Amino acid sequence: MNGTTDDPTLHDRIELTYLPALADVREAVRVTLDAARWWRALRLAAYGAAALAFLVALLELLLPGEPDPGTVAGMAGLGAAAVVVVRLMGWAVARALFLAVRAQGEARAVVDAEGGRWAARDTEQVIRWAMLPRYAETDRLFVLLTPRRTGSGFAYLPKHGLADPADADRLRALLDRHSSRLRRHA
């Protein structure tokens, strides 16, 4: 889009209405964590600690002398715990967040040149584009992300909340004008 006044999408106002879905929240959390440098570093540290713990357990078993069952079990347990915690972290965050948003019932979102407005039964929030300068698109969602320097906040817009499937193209064009698209992380 060229952003000129003859651009037909310049004054777009896209509205979404949707019921919160656990799958949407899980995907939004996954995208948010994948985009966060601190999460990648934490995940790498956890897997590194797990590998080190398993190596200590293996060395205890393979080195000459009688292996100490407590050391083997402790190190194997520590390694397994590190892997389990890092694998379940995103799920636990998504589940807790989903329970909070589900309690609010149907959500409505309006996205325009100013930013986004989300409303539900007991809450209303306005977020300007300066706070959501990045976004990622998945098959199900548009996930709007806060700047790297401010942490890992996000908002999500499920495609199933659009009134017309063609609105996804209009929303994508609007996001491209006001936000930077991230490459998808596998």
C-alpha positions, 0 to 999 in steps of 0.5 A: 500500500502506498499510504496516499489519500487515494488508497482505498484501505487508508480509512478502513475500520475492521470489526471482529466479534468472537467467543474466546477459544483456547486454541486461539489463546494457545496459538497467540501465546506460542507466537508471542513466546517465539517472538521473545528473545528472552524466551528463546534464551530461557528455553535454550538454558533449560534444554542445556541444563537438562542435557548436562543433568542427563550427562552427569547421570550417564557418567555416574553410571558409566564411570568405574566404581559403584554408581550412586543411585541417588545421584543418578535418579536426582540428575535424571529427575532434574533433567526431566523436570527442566524439559517438562517445565519448559514444554508446559510453560506456554500451555500453562500461561495460555490456560490461565489467560483463557480462563480469564478471557472466557469469563468475559464472554463474547469479545468485540474488536475494532481495528483502524488507523488509530490502533485497536479497541477490544471490549467484552462484558466487563472490560474495554481496552484501547491500544495505539499502534505505537504499543503494537509495532509488530505482528505475526500472522498464522492460519488462525490469527493475527497476533499483535506484539508489543515492542521488544524493549517492553516485554512480551505483551500481545493482542490477538485477532482471530480470523473466525471473528471477521464478518467476511473472509475478504476482511482478512486482506483488508486487516492485513493491509491495515496492519502492514501500514501500521506495524511490521510483519514478523517472519513465522517461527516454526 
